[in-house]
Amino acid sequence: MIAAIPFPNLSSEVFSVSAFGMEFALRWYALAYIAGILIGWRLAVSALKRAPLWPADTPPMTPRQVEDLLTWIILGVIIGGRLGFVLFYMPGYYLSHPLEIPMIWQGGMAFHGGLLGVIVATLIFCARNRIPMLPTADLLALATPPGLLLGRLANFVNAELWGRPSDAPWAVIFPGDMAQSCGQPIGELCARHPSQIYEAMLEGLLLGLVLLMLVRRGALKTPGVVAGTFFAGYGLARFVVEFFRQPDAQFVSPGNPTGLALHIDGFGLTMGQLLTLPMILGGLALILWARRRRSGAGARTA
């Protein structure tokens, strides 16, 4: 018998009620989204109320404007996340089945698409309200990790997005035929990396603590540093975790069992890694540009 952790007896539903002949359920994943948005909103409002944190002791917007921005962000997440999944992962299928593109209740959202959707929505909101973009990006970066942490924990509760087969003592025996289909000998169970937990700890907890530490040290005084750290930090965390995540089924083939989206003779990168490389490079570039910009401004006023 392999040394592994049996999947706990968890339900994907917090509770359910029956009314008018229909079943209504609150699922952990939906609760994670709601809680992540509320925690992020409170973090943003708290930062805005502390004027000394910002350049010239002037926050980029009012707490009321954060509430208005939330509506734009939610739309950006939903529309961008769905279109990202369609374009990045299954363009051929949805080209043949275009009516299924809006059916988000069937599953299929991409973080990178959601991120692009948020960026576009924020750009439009800032332009319409004459709000500086870089401080707003810093504010959103600070508010995002709690949602990532809770979302990945909800993935674990749902027993989805599990990792590759593993013999590590902390590997988890996830339920379901697909999770238990990993070419193991007949009669044995398949244990896998709990990659959702890896992501929750790296993308949510660790990255969130790093951003909070930077803010406490005055990073918001240099617009772009906190946002750049978020982009680079998330990209690096996701790049590393991709080595442990189950490969995307649409890229798996007999000659490509690890599901690499771009490879030569079995060596290459997954789609998740390809999409995170621009985040890492862009984040680092944004940090350097922001620091040089502030140094240049300081030199001109000296």
N, C-alpha and C positions, 0 to 999 in steps of 0.2 A: 504494500500500500504506500502511495506517495505521501510525503509530508506536505500537507496543504491545509488551507483554511476553508471549511465548508461555507457556502454563501449563507448569510443569516436569513432568518425568516422575515423578510421585509415585503411590504406591499407598496406598489407604485402609487396607491391612493391614500391620502390623509384620512378622508372619510367620504362616504357617498350617501345620498338620500334619494328616495323614490317619490316622485310627484307627477300627477297627471299621466300616469302610465309610462313615465320616462325616468331614466336613471341619471342623476347629476352627481358628479364626483369632483373633488378637489385633489389634484395630483401633486406630488412632491415637486415635480419639475415646474409646474405653474407657480407653486408657492415659492420656489427658489427664485424665479424671475421677479415675483412681486416683492419678496424680502430684499433681494439684491438691489432693486430700483429704490426702495424706501431707504435702505442703509446708505446707498450712494448719494441719494438726495440729501440726507441729513449731514453726511460728510461735506458735501458741497456747500450747503447753507452755513455750516459751522466755519468753514474756511472763509467764506465771503464776509462773515461777521467780524473777522479778525483783520482789520485793515492793514496793520503793520506787516502782514505776511506778503503784501503785494507791492509791485513797483509804485513808487511815489505814494505809498500808503493808500492806494486807490483800487478797490476790487473791480474786476471787469464788468460786473453786472450786479443787479439786486437779487435778493432771495426770491422775489416774485417772478423775476425773469427766468430763474432756474426752473420753476414750475412750468412755464410756457415752453422752455427748451425741452423738457421731458417728453412732451407730446411729439415733438419732432424726432427725438431720439428713438422713441418706441416705434414710430413708423419707419425710421431708417433701419433699425434692427430687423424688423419683420420683412420689409421689402428687400433690403440688401442681403439679408441672410438667405432668403429663399432664392433670389436670383443668383447669388454666389454658388449655391449648391447646384442649381440647374446648369450654370455655365462652366463651373470648374470640374464637376464630378460626373454629370450625366447629360451632356448636351445632346448627344445622339438620341437618347430615349425621349427627352422632352421636345426635341424637334419633331419627332413622330407623334407625340402625344401632348400638343400645346395646351389643351384644355385642362390638363392636370397640373400645370404650373402654379395656379393659385391655391391648390389643395394642400395647404400647409399642415392641415390636421392629419395628413397621411405620413408626416415626418419628412425630414430632409431640409436641414438648415446648415449653413456654413458660417463659422465664426468670421473668417476673413471677408466674406461678403457682407455680413452684418457690420463689421468694422468700417468698410467702405461706405455702407449706407449711412452710418452715424456721421462719418466725416462730411459727406455731401449734405446731409441734413443740417449739421452744425454750421457749415459754410454759408448755407442759405439763410439760416436764422441770424447769424452774426451780421451778414450783409444787410438784411432787412432792418435790423435793430441798431446798426452802427456800433457793434460790440467788438472789441479787439479779439482776433482769432486765437493767437498763441496763448494768452492767459486763460481763455476759455478751454483750449485743448488741455492745458495743465490741470484745470479744474475737473474735467471729465476723466482724465487719466487717474487722478487721485480717487475718484468715486467708483471706478470700474472693478477693481479686484474683488470686493465682496461678492459681486454678482457672479464672477468667474468661479470663486470658491464654492458658493452654494450651488451653482449650476452643475459643476463636476461632481459634487457629492450626490446631487439628484440623479446624475447619470449612473452612479454606482448603485443607488437604491433601485433604479429601474433595470439594473443588470444589463446595461447597454454600453457600447463603445469600450468593451473590455479589451485587454491586451493580448499579446502573443502567448503561446504556450510556454510554461516555465516550470522548472523544478525547484525554484526558490521556496524556502519555508514559509514565506508570506504570500505565496501565490494563492489565488482564490478559485474554488470550483464553482464557476458560474452555472446557473441552470439554463436549460434550453438545448434543443438539438444542435443549433449552430455553434453554441459555445462548447458543446461536448463533442464536436466533430473536428479533431485535430490530428487524426492519424495515429492515435494511441492504440496499444494492443487491446484486443477484445476483452471486455470485462473491467478494464481500468478506467479511471476517471481522468478528465483533462483539466488540469489546473492552469490558470493564466495570470499574467501580471495584472494587478488592479490599477491599470494605467489611469483610470479616472481619479484615483486618490493621488497618484503622482502629480497629475495636472492641477488638482485642487491645492496641493501643498506648494507647488512651484509658481503657478500662474496667479493663484489667489492669495494664499497666506504669505509666502516669502516675498513676492513682488509687492504686495500691499504694504508690508512692513518696511521694505526698502523705500517706497514712495513716501510713507509717513515720516521716516527718518530724514529724508531729503527736505521735506516741507518744514520740519522742525529746525533744520539748519539753514533755512532761508532760501531754498531753491526756487520758490515762487517769485522771488525778486528778479530772477533771470528767466523771462518767458521762453518756454520751449524745452527747458531742461527736464522738467517732470514728465512732459508728454514724450520726449525723446527716450527717457529712461523706461517708460512704460512700453513703448514700441519695441525697443531693443530687448528689454527683459522678457516680455511675453514671447517674442520671436525666438529667443534663445531657449526658453523653457519648453516651448512647443517643439522646437527642432530636436531637443534631447529626448523628449517623451515619445516622439515618433519612432524611435528605435525599439520601443516597448509596446506600442499600440498595434492592435490587429490591423493588417493591411487592408486598404480599401478594396472591396470585393471586385469592383469594376476594373481594377488594374491587375488582378491576379490571373495568371495563366500558367500552363505547365512549365514554360521557360522562365517565368517570373513569379515564383511562389511567395515572395515577400511583398508583392504589390507595389513595386517601384514605378513611379510615373515617368521617370527619365532614367535610363540606365544603359550601360555598356558592359556586356559580358557579366551581368549579375551585380555590378556595382553602380550605385546611383542614388537618387533621392526620391522620397515619397512625394505625393502631391502636397501634403501638409508642410513638408520641409521646403519645397519649392516656393510655396506661398509665404513662408516665414522669412526667407532670405531677404526680400526687399524690406521687410519690417525691421530686421536687425540692422541692415546697412542704413536705411533711412533714419532709424532712431539714433544711431551713432552720429550720423551727419547732422541731424537736428541739434544734438547736444553741443557738438563742436561749433556749429554756426551760431547758436544762442550765446555761448560763452564769448566767442570772438566779437559778436555784436555788442555785448555789454562792455567788453574791454575797450572796444573802439569808442563807445559812447562815453565811457569814463575818461578816456584820454582827451576827448574833445572838450569836456567840461572842466578838465584840470587847469 
